[in-house]
C-alpha cells in the first residue's frame, strides 16, 4: 500500500470568513484592476463625448407694488399698493411659463439652429482633444473643431419646421444646401438665398471650414424652442421668503447662456409691468367709452333746461328750491362715483365680497336720501318743480362728466407711472467655468463601479468555479493524495509550444515543482516495495492535467536517484513524450512494437540521463485500444519489470477513451492526476468508478498545478504550503 502525503486539515468548505474573502479578492487583484481600468476608460470616453455645459446666473428682487411717483392715496389703490408682497412661488412659476419663455425665444430667435456633422461614435472627442484635421476625403464632412457657421436669418415653410437642411461648404464664400425635398440650391456668404415659391429665405453671416464640411441647419417649432429654454432655466428663492430670486441658465455656450438668461429676465419684467398696468388700462378703457356719452348727456340736459326757461320765461329758482337742488346734486354725484367704483369691483370680486357688499349698502343709503329730497319737492309750484328737476339733471350730468374726466386723467398718470414689482439686481453673468460634465466625479464614479464589478466578478468566479481547490477535496472522495505539485509556468500549455520541450528536472533542478516530485519519488520508492509490479499508470479525467509533464520529470528525478526507470508513452492518439527527447514524429515506438514491426531493442530509447529509458508512441495507429489489449503489451510490461526498478506508463484521459482501463489491468498502481481549480471533483469520482467497473482499483491521486496564491482561501493549508515552499537551500 502506497502511503499518502500528509496534508493539514482544511476548514469546512461552507465556512466563509472575512479573511477568506480578502484572500480571494487579493488573488484576483489583476482582474479587479483590469475592470477598474476599463471602467475608467469608459468614463473618460463619456467625458470626452459629452458636450461641455456652462451656467449663467442673475438676481431679481420682488417688491411691493407702487407707482413711479408719489400719488394720492386713491390713485395708489388703483396701483394695488395695498396688495402686499408678491408670492415668491407664484412668481417663479410665472417665470417658467410658456408665456415668458416664448417671448424670450422669439427675441433671441432660438428656433434657428446650426451645428456641424459629428463624427460617428467619436462625437466631440476630436474637438475636445484638439486633434488636427487629417484632411482625408472620407473624414472631410465631419466636425474637427476648425469649422464655424453663423446663420443670420432662416425662414422656412411650416411643413419644414423641425426638419434639418444639410449645408455643405463648397468654397471660401460659397455653399450648397440640400432641402428636405432633396432639392440642392447654392448660396453665397452674406447674400440672401431666397426661394419664394418654397418659402425659403437664408442668410449666412459667417462660414469657415474646409470644402466638404457639412452642417445641419433648421428651424424648430416655437414650442420646441420654448421647451429648450424651460429645460435649461431654473429659479429659486434664496434665502426662502426673502423675495430674492436667483435665476440660472445652462447652455453649451457661456455667452449664449448669458443672452438667454437676460432675455428671460426682460420678458418676465415686461409681462410684470404689463400685468401691473393692466388694471389701470382696463378702467381707462371703460372711462374713455363713457366720456362721449356723459358729454352728450350734459349737452342734452342743458338744452332741455334752456328751452323750458324760455317757454316759461323763468330764469331762476327760489332759495328753498336751490337748497333742495344742491342736496339732490350732491347725492347724485356720490351715486355716480359709486357706480364707477362698482364697475371696477365687478372685474375683481364677486357680488358676495365684503367690499362689494359695503358699496351696495352705501348706494342704498344714498338712494334713500335722494328719495327724501325728491319727496320734499312735491309741495313746490309746478314751474319750480320742473325747473328743479331739469336743473338737477344738468348738474348731475355735469358732475358725472367732470368725474369721468378726473378719473381718466388719474388712470393715465397711473398707467404711465407703472414700473412693475420686479427689479433686476444682477444681470446675467457666466464665469466661463464648465459645470458639466464633472470630469473628476464621472471618472471617480466609473472607477468605483469598475472596482465593484471587478470584485463581484472575482467573487462570482470563486463561488461558481467547481474545480478541485485543495487536496482535502480529493481525499473526501476516498483517494489518498500522494503529492501536491506546484504550478509551473514552464509546464503550462506544453502541447502548444513548438520544437523540443524542456525537462524541468534538468533545466531547473531546484524548482519547487521538482522538489514536490522528489517527495513523490520517495513515497513511491518505499510504498511499492511490496507491490506485485513496479509499473505505475498515470492518467487523468481530461486533457491538460499535466500527465506527460509529471511522467517525464518524475522519471528523471527517479533516475537521478540511481533507479533504473523506463517511461512508456501509451497515449497512442496524441502522445508527445518524444518531444522532450527531441525525436521526430516517425520515430518507432510502442505502436510498432505491438504491431510486431519492431523489437523491444529497436523501440527502447536511451533517455537524456543515465538510467532513464523511453518508449515513445511511434506512429499513431488507427486501432490503439485493440493494440493495447493484446497479450504483447502485458508481456512487454513483464519484461520491463524484470529489467527496471520503475516503469511509468503515460496514458490518455480515462473519461475520453478506454485505453487507461485496459492498461490499468496490467500495472501495479493507478494514479489519477487532477489539475488544481480545473479538474472537477465529479470527474475524479467518474474516473474511479470507471476503473472499478473494470476491476481496477485507483491507488491514489496527484494534485498538479497547485497555485499557492489560490490556496490563500484555505487558511491552515495556505500557511503550510507557504512554509514548505519557502524552504530554500543555503548553497551558493
Secondary structure, DSSP 8 states (H G I E B T S, - for coil): ------------TT---HHHHHHHHHHTHHHHHHHHHHHHHHHHHHHHHS--EEEEEEEEEE----BSS---HHHHHHHTTTS-S--HHHHHHHHTSHHHHHHHHHHHTTTEEEEE--BTTTBTHHHHTT------GGGTTS--S--EEEEEEEE--GGGTT--EEEEE-SSSEEEEE-TTS-EEEEETTS-EEETTTTEEEEEEEEES-TT-EEEEEE--HHHHHHHHHHHEEEEESSTTSSEEEEEEEESSHHHHHHHHHHHHHHHHHHHHHHHHHHHHHHHHHHHHHHHHHHHHHHHHHHHHHHHHHHHT-----HHHHHHHHHHHHHHHHHHHHHHHHHHHHHHS-TTSHHHHHHHHHHHHHHHHHHHHHHHGGGS-HHHHHHHHHHHHHHHHHHHHHHHHHHHHHHHHHHHHB--SEEEEEEEE----EEES-HHHHHHHHHHHHHHHHHHHHHHHHHH--B--SHHHHHTTT--EEEEEE--GGGTTGGGS-S----HHHH-TTSHHHHHHHHHHHHHHHHTTT-S-SEEEEEESSTTS-HHHHHHHHHHHHHHTT--EEEEE--TTT--THHHHT--TT---HHHHHTTSS-HHHH-EE-SSTTEEEE---S--S-HHHHHTSHHHHHHHHHHHHH-SEEEEE---TTT-SHHHHHHTTSSEEEEEEETTTSBHHHHHHHHHHHHHTT----EEEEEEE-TTGGGGSHHHHHHHHHHHT------
